[in-house]
Structures are given as structure tokens and as C-alpha cells.
């Protein structure tokens, strides 16, 4: 039996891949490829699909992303971190791992896929959990797949994700990138090295995200790299989650400090839906870091580049790495100012938002136009 471990990274299409695997659970299982559940809701969803009641994966995060639930539970065990609220109330790690083993013993697949970007955190906070996870599949053949994005593009996307969900984060300008330096979000060796050490016989697929986009996306590249033979009747993969336009970053950084949770959530949703169309400045023109910091980031990332180059036996892992020193023309604050000028407070949606909350946001935006 082969076990494929997709370990991330974040912001490289993992959600689309998880959705693809979940929505095709039944044809994959019939073909001997198991994307296993870890708890009751997942088991119920898979049983319902088997009985002809349709696939419900898109509605439930724990059905779509079961191994993120497992990964975060294992991280919580090791590092005493809180579980993300979308995975609260789930079984403990021993029960989840036991359920994986029972599915393997019962269904006898030739391939098992465990897929979560949260596995990328293990090297930083829960390295021993790699041993614990792999021990569930004794005598299996392993393949470790990891996608990595050029660090300036990655930090842009990761920072935007934090702002999108209303998480307080320092601006990226000045020396703001350094808030991520001692983490998996900049130190890519930290993402990969413990997996290499602890699963020494695994086949490694360490992929440049730019190459993944070239072949069509996360699902297409994963299938090609792992050599999966897919059955007929598969539902085509979906595409990316909604995101904030870069011109909205400084606005959200301000709003997160000013607004209570419900209001900042609604503002984020509005900017995800309308911000790109409203902004006079395109994403490719917005500068978040500043030229001096870009030069410093390029220098500081070199140890990770050297490690990846040696590990993958390539002349360069990120051939375009020097391009990360190239600043874009419009500073983030100016881009946000232009977006704010283009934003009509009275254009906030009336459907799906309580009147009092809409009034709060309308008043806030009018005030922000004067003070930003």
C-alpha cells in the first residue's frame, strides 16, 4: 500500500485539491484510492454518497478537509494550541488515527491520500507527530508532496488570508516581513526537513508553485506527480477561494483595530466581492514591502533556497528569486487610499446584512474617508 502525504504549504491551492478529493470520494474509493474520513460526520457523508444520496462535501469543512482536523488536533496535542473553531468538538487524536487504520483494514485500498496544508506546521511545533502519523501505516510505501511559493508572493497571500479572516497582523512594510521569519511562513527548511528526516524512505515531490500553475493547478499537478490513475466519472476540480485585493490590505489592517468582529467580517466579505472591481490599482501594481525590505528578504531567504536546491538537486529551486527585489509602483497605503476614494458607503449590500450593522459600516467608511 502507498500512502501519499500532502503537507502543504499554505496558499498553494490545497483547499481546491481537498475539495476535489472529497467530492470524488466514491469513484476514488471504488478504484482503490482512499481519501479517509476521521470522524462521524465524514463517515456519514461517505455512507450517504454510497447509498446514492449525493455528495455533501462542499457544505461541511470537516468532510472536505478531514486531515486538517487531524493535523490541528495533533498540533494541539503537542503544542497546547487551541483547535480552530471550525474543527472544535471532534474526537481526540487516538480515535482519529484508529479510524484511519480501520478504514484501511476494511477497504484494503492500494493508495491512501492524507492531504492538509496544516501538516506543514509539524516541522515547527510538532515534529514527533510525524512519527505518530506514519506509524499508523506500518510497512506502507510513502510519498511526501509539498508545494512552495516564492516567498514574497507567499507572504503577500498569507498576510492577506490573515486580514481576510479578521486576524490582527502588523503591516508588511518597513520590517513587517520579519514577523514571519522564524516560522514556516519564511523558513521553508522548517517546513520540509523533519519530514525528510523522519520518513527517510519516502519519495519526495517538492514543487515550485509556479510550475504547478503551468500544468493547470493543484489537482492536476498532484495527480501527475503522484502517478495516480484516476477512474472515469470524476468531477472536475474547482478553483481558488475568494481573496482580498492587495489595495484593501491597509484598509483591513485599520478596520481590524477599529471594528468589532461582525462588522470587520462584513467589511472583509464586501471587499472580497467588490474590492477588485472598485480599485483603480491592480494587484500587480501594489507594493506591500518596499524596495529596501525586498532586498533584505532576498538575502535572508538564501539559506532556504540553498537547502531546497540541494534537496531537489536543481540548479535553482526558485529560478526567478531575484525578481523578488523588484518593487511595484504604487505603495500599499496609496492604493488603499484610491480604493477608499472609489468606495461609496451607500453601496454596501442590503441583502444578508442587518440594518444596524450596515449603518455601522456606512458610518465607519464615511469617517475613514476623512481620517485615512
C-alpha positions as CSV (number, residue, x, y, z in Angstrom):
1,X,0.0,0.0,0.0
2,X,1.1,3.5,-0.8
3,X,0.4,6.5,1.5
4,X,0.7,9.9,-0.1
5,X,1.2,12.7,2.4
6,X,0.3,16.2,1.0
7,X,1.9,18.5,3.6
8,X,1.1,21.9,2.1
9,X,2.3,24.6,2.0
10,X,-0.4,27.1,2.8
11,X,-1.8,29.3,-0.1
12,X,-0.9,26.9,-2.9
13,X,-4.3,25.5,-3.8
14,X,-4.7,23.0,-1.1
15,X,-8.4,23.9,-0.5
16,X,-9.2,23.2,-4.1
17,X,-7.3,19.9,-4.0
18,X,-9.1,18.8,-0.8
19,X,-12.5,19.7,-2.4
20,X,-11.6,17.7,-5.5
21,X,-10.7,14.6,-3.5
22,X,-13.7,14.9,-1.2
23,X,-16.3,15.4,-4.0
24,X,-14.8,12.4,-5.8
25,X,-14.6,10.2,-2.7
26,X,-16.8,7.4,-4.0
27,X,-15.2,6.9,-7.5
28,X,-11.8,7.1,-5.9
29,X,-12.7,4.6,-3.2
30,X,-14.1,2.2,-5.8
31,X,-10.8,2.5,-7.7
32,X,-8.8,1.6,-4.6
33,X,-7.8,5.2,-3.7
34,X,-8.9,6.2,-0.2
35,X,-9.3,9.8,1.0
36,X,-10.3,8.7,4.5
37,X,-12.6,10.4,6.9
38,X,-11.6,10.9,10.6
39,X,-14.9,11.3,12.4
40,X,-18.6,10.7,12.3
41,X,-19.8,13.4,10.0
42,X,-17.3,12.3,7.4
43,X,-18.3,8.7,7.7
44,X,-22.0,9.6,7.4
45,X,-21.3,11.8,4.3
46,X,-19.4,8.9,2.7
47,X,-22.1,6.4,3.5
48,X,-24.8,8.7,2.2
49,X,-23.0,9.1,-1.1
50,X,-22.5,5.3,-1.3
51,X,-26.3,4.9,-0.9
52,X,-27.0,7.4,-3.7
53,X,-27.9,10.4,-1.6
54,X,-25.4,12.7,-3.3
55,X,-22.1,14.3,-2.2
56,X,-22.3,16.9,0.5
57,X,-18.6,17.7,0.9
58,X,-18.9,21.3,-0.2
59,X,-21.2,22.1,2.8
60,X,-19.0,20.8,5.6
61,X,-15.4,21.7,6.2
62,X,-14.7,18.5,8.2
63,X,-15.9,16.4,5.3
64,X,-13.9,18.4,2.8
65,X,-10.8,18.8,4.9
66,X,-10.7,15.8,7.3
67,X,-6.9,15.7,7.6
68,X,-6.8,19.4,8.6
69,X,-8.9,18.4,11.5
70,X,-6.5,15.6,12.3
71,X,-3.4,17.8,11.8
72,X,-4.7,20.6,14.1
73,X,-5.7,18.0,16.7
74,X,-2.2,16.6,16.6
75,X,-0.7,20.1,16.8
76,X,-2.9,20.9,19.8
77,X,-1.7,17.7,21.5
78,X,2.0,18.7,21.0
79,X,2.0,22.4,21.4
80,X,-1.1,23.1,23.6
81,X,-2.6,25.3,20.9
82,X,-6.3,25.8,20.6
83,X,-8.2,24.0,17.9
84,X,-9.6,26.2,15.1
85,X,-13.2,26.8,15.8
86,X,-14.3,25.0,12.6
87,X,-12.8,21.8,14.0
88,X,-14.0,22.1,17.6
89,X,-15.8,19.2,19.3
90,X,-14.1,16.5,17.3
91,X,-12.6,13.2,18.5
92,X,-9.1,13.0,20.0
93,X,-6.1,12.0,18.0
94,X,-6.0,8.3,19.1
95,X,-9.6,7.8,17.9
96,X,-8.9,9.6,14.6
97,X,-5.8,7.5,13.9
98,X,-7.6,4.4,14.9
99,X,-10.4,5.3,12.4
100,X,-7.8,5.7,9.6
101,X,-6.4,2.3,10.4
102,X,-9.8,0.6,10.5
103,X,-10.8,2.1,7.1
104,X,-7.5,0.7,5.6
105,X,-8.1,-2.7,7.1
106,X,-11.7,-2.9,6.0
107,X,-11.4,-1.3,2.5
108,X,-7.9,-2.6,1.6
109,X,-7.0,0.4,-0.7
110,X,-3.8,0.3,-2.7
111,X,-3.4,4.1,-2.1
112,X,-4.3,6.3,0.8
113,X,-4.2,10.1,0.5
114,X,-3.7,12.3,3.5
115,X,-4.0,16.0,2.5
116,X,-3.7,19.1,4.6
117,X,-1.7,22.3,4.5
118,X,-1.7,22.1,8.3
119,X,0.9,19.3,8.1
120,X,3.4,22.0,7.1
121,X,3.3,23.2,10.7
122,X,4.6,19.9,12.1
123,X,8.2,20.7,11.5
124,X,8.0,23.9,13.6
125,X,5.8,22.8,16.5
126,X,5.1,19.0,16.4
127,X,7.9,17.1,14.7
128,X,7.3,14.0,16.8
129,X,3.8,13.8,15.4
130,X,5.2,12.9,12.0
131,X,6.4,9.6,13.6
132,X,3.0,9.1,15.3
133,X,1.1,9.7,12.0
134,X,3.3,7.4,9.9
135,X,3.3,4.6,12.5
136,X,-0.4,4.2,11.7
137,X,0.6,2.8,8.3
138,X,3.3,0.2,9.1
139,X,5.0,-1.3,6.0
140,X,3.5,1.3,3.7
141,X,5.4,3.0,0.9
142,X,5.3,6.8,1.4
143,X,5.4,9.7,-0.9
144,X,5.7,13.3,0.5
145,X,4.3,16.0,-1.7
146,X,4.9,19.7,-0.8
147,X,4.3,22.8,-2.9
148,X,6.2,26.0,-2.1
149,X,5.7,29.5,-3.4
150,X,8.2,32.3,-3.9
151,X,8.5,33.9,-0.5
152,X,7.4,37.5,-1.4
153,X,4.3,36.1,-3.3
154,X,3.6,33.7,-0.4
155,X,3.9,36.3,2.3
156,X,1.5,38.5,0.4
157,X,-1.0,35.8,0.1
158,X,-0.6,34.5,3.7
159,X,-0.9,38.0,5.1
160,X,-4.0,38.6,3.1
161,X,-5.5,35.5,4.4
162,X,-5.0,36.6,8.0
163,X,-6.6,40.0,7.2
164,X,-9.4,38.3,5.4
165,X,-10.5,36.4,8.5
166,X,-10.0,39.5,10.7
167,X,-6.8,38.5,12.4
168,X,-4.7,41.3,13.8
169,X,-1.4,41.5,11.9
170,X,1.4,44.1,11.5
171,X,1.6,45.8,8.2
172,X,4.2,44.2,5.8
173,X,6.0,47.5,5.1
174,X,9.1,48.7,6.9
175,X,10.4,45.5,8.6
176,X,7.0,43.9,8.7
177,X,8.0,40.7,6.9
178,X,10.2,39.8,9.9
179,X,7.2,38.9,11.9
180,X,7.2,35.7,9.8
181,X,11.0,35.0,9.7
182,X,11.2,32.4,12.4
183,X,8.2,30.4,11.2
184,X,7.3,28.1,8.4
185,X,6.0,31.1,6.5
186,X,9.5,32.2,5.6
187,X,11.8,29.5,6.7
188,X,11.0,26.8,4.2
189,X,13.6,24.4,5.5
190,X,11.4,24.2,8.6
191,X,8.5,23.1,6.5
192,X,10.3,20.2,4.8
193,X,13.3,19.0,6.9
194,X,11.6,17.0,9.6
195,X,9.6,15.1,7.1
196,X,12.7,14.2,5.1
197,X,14.5,13.1,8.3
198,X,11.6,11.1,9.8
199,X,10.3,9.5,6.7
200,X,13.7,8.8,5.1
201,X,12.5,6.2,2.5
202,X,9.7,8.4,1.2
203,X,9.7,9.6,-2.4
204,X,9.8,13.4,-2.3
205,X,7.9,15.7,-4.6
206,X,8.9,19.2,-3.6
207,X,7.2,21.5,-6.1
208,X,7.6,25.1,-7.1
209,X,4.1,26.7,-7.2
210,X,4.9,28.5,-10.5
211,X,5.4,25.0,-12.1
212,X,2.1,23.9,-10.6
213,X,0.2,26.8,-12.2
214,X,1.9,25.9,-15.6
215,X,0.4,22.4,-15.6
216,X,-3.1,23.7,-14.7
217,X,-3.4,23.8,-10.9
218,X,-3.0,22.0,-7.6
219,X,-5.2,18.9,-8.5
220,X,-3.6,18.5,-12.0
221,X,0.0,18.7,-10.6
222,X,-0.8,16.4,-7.6
223,X,-2.2,13.7,-9.9
224,X,0.8,14.0,-12.3
225,X,3.4,13.9,-9.5
226,X,1.9,11.0,-7.6
227,X,1.2,8.9,-10.7
228,X,-2.4,8.3,-9.7
229,X,-4.6,6.5,-12.3
230,X,-7.9,8.2,-11.9
231,X,-11.2,6.4,-12.6
232,X,-13.8,7.7,-15.1
233,X,-16.6,9.9,-13.9
234,X,-14.5,12.3,-11.8
235,X,-15.9,15.7,-11.1
236,X,-13.5,18.4,-12.4
237,X,-11.5,20.4,-9.8
238,X,-12.7,23.8,-8.7
239,X,-10.6,26.9,-8.3
240,X,-9.4,29.4,-5.8
241,X,-11.1,30.8,-2.7
242,X,-12.1,34.5,-2.7
243,X,-9.4,36.8,-1.5
244,X,-8.8,40.5,-0.6
245,X,-7.3,42.7,-3.3
246,X,-3.9,44.0,-2.3
247,X,-5.3,47.5,-2.4
248,X,-7.6,46.6,0.5
249,X,-4.8,45.4,2.9
250,X,-4.2,48.7,4.6
251,X,-7.9,49.3,5.0
252,X,-8.4,45.9,6.6
253,X,-5.4,46.4,8.9
254,X,-7.0,49.6,10.1
255,X,-10.5,48.1,10.3
256,X,-9.4,45.1,12.4
257,X,-8.2,47.5,15.1
258,X,-11.2,49.7,14.9
259,X,-14.2,47.4,14.4
260,X,-15.8,44.6,16.4
261,X,-15.9,41.1,14.9
262,X,-19.2,41.1,13.0
263,X,-18.5,44.5,11.3
264,X,-15.0,43.6,10.2
265,X,-16.3,40.3,8.9
266,X,-18.9,42.0,6.7
267,X,-16.4,44.6,5.5
268,X,-14.0,41.8,4.6
269,X,-16.8,40.0,2.6
270,X,-17.6,43.2,0.8
271,X,-14.0,43.9,-0.2
272,X,-13.5,40.3,-1.3
273,X,-16.6,40.5,-3.5
274,X,-16.3,44.1,-4.8
275,X,-12.8,45.4,-4.0
276,X,-11.0,44.2,-7.1
277,X,-13.5,45.8,-9.4
278,X,-13.6,49.1,-7.4
279,X,-9.9,49.5,-7.0
280,X,-8.2,51.8,-9.6
281,X,-4.9,50.0,-8.8
282,X,-4.4,46.4,-9.9
283,X,-2.9,43.8,-7.7
284,X,0.3,43.7,-9.8
285,X,0.9,47.4,-9.2
286,X,0.6,47.4,-5.3
287,X,3.8,47.4,-3.3
288,X,3.5,45.9,0.2
289,X,7.1,45.6,1.3
290,X,9.1,48.5,0.0
291,X,12.4,48.2,-2.0
292,X,14.8,48.1,0.9
293,X,12.9,45.3,2.7
294,X,12.6,43.3,-0.6
295,X,16.4,43.4,-0.9
296,X,16.8,42.2,2.7
297,X,14.2,39.5,2.2
298,X,16.1,38.2,-0.8
299,X,19.3,38.0,1.2
300,X,17.6,36.4,4.3
301,X,15.8,33.8,2.2
302,X,19.1,32.4,0.7
303,X,19.6,29.7,3.3
304,X,16.2,28.2,2.5
305,X,16.9,28.4,-1.3
306,X,20.2,26.7,-0.8
307,X,18.6,23.9,1.2
308,X,15.8,23.3,-1.3
309,X,18.3,23.5,-4.2
310,X,20.4,20.8,-2.6
311,X,17.5,18.6,-1.6
312,X,15.9,18.7,-5.0
313,X,19.2,18.6,-6.9
314,X,18.2,21.6,-9.0
315,X,20.4,24.5,-10.1
316,X,17.8,26.7,-8.5
317,X,14.6,25.9,-6.7
318,X,13.1,29.4,-7.4
319,X,14.8,30.4,-10.7
320,X,13.1,33.8,-10.6
321,X,14.1,34.5,-7.0
322,X,16.0,37.7,-7.8
323,X,12.7,39.2,-9.1
324,X,11.5,39.4,-5.5
325,X,13.8,42.5,-5.2
326,X,11.7,44.4,-7.8
327,X,9.3,46.8,-6.1
328,X,5.9,47.6,-7.6
329,X,5.0,51.2,-8.5
330,X,2.1,52.0,-6.0
331,X,2.7,51.9,-2.2
332,X,0.0,49.9,-0.3
333,X,-1.2,53.0,1.6
334,X,-1.7,55.0,-1.6
335,X,-3.5,52.0,-3.3
336,X,-5.8,51.8,-0.3
337,X,-6.5,55.5,-0.4
338,X,-7.5,55.2,-4.0
339,X,-9.8,52.2,-3.2
340,X,-11.3,54.1,-0.4
341,X,-12.0,57.1,-2.6
342,X,-13.8,54.8,-5.1
343,X,-15.9,53.2,-2.4
344,X,-19.4,54.5,-2.0
345,X,-20.6,53.9,1.6
346,X,-24.2,53.6,0.4
347,X,-23.2,50.7,-2.0
348,X,-23.0,48.2,0.9
349,X,-25.3,45.3,0.2
350,X,-28.8,45.4,1.8
351,X,-29.4,41.7,1.5
352,X,-27.8,39.4,4.0
353,X,-26.7,42.2,6.4
354,X,-28.7,43.5,9.4
355,X,-29.7,47.2,9.1
356,X,-27.8,48.2,12.3
357,X,-24.6,46.5,11.1
358,X,-24.9,48.1,7.7
359,X,-25.4,51.5,9.3
360,X,-22.3,50.9,11.5
361,X,-20.2,50.1,8.5
362,X,-21.6,53.0,6.4
363,X,-20.7,55.5,9.2
364,X,-17.3,53.9,9.7
365,X,-16.4,54.2,6.0
366,X,-17.5,57.8,5.8
367,X,-15.3,58.6,8.8
368,X,-12.4,56.6,7.4
369,X,-12.5,58.7,4.2
370,X,-11.7,61.7,6.3
371,X,-9.1,60.2,8.6
372,X,-7.2,57.7,6.5
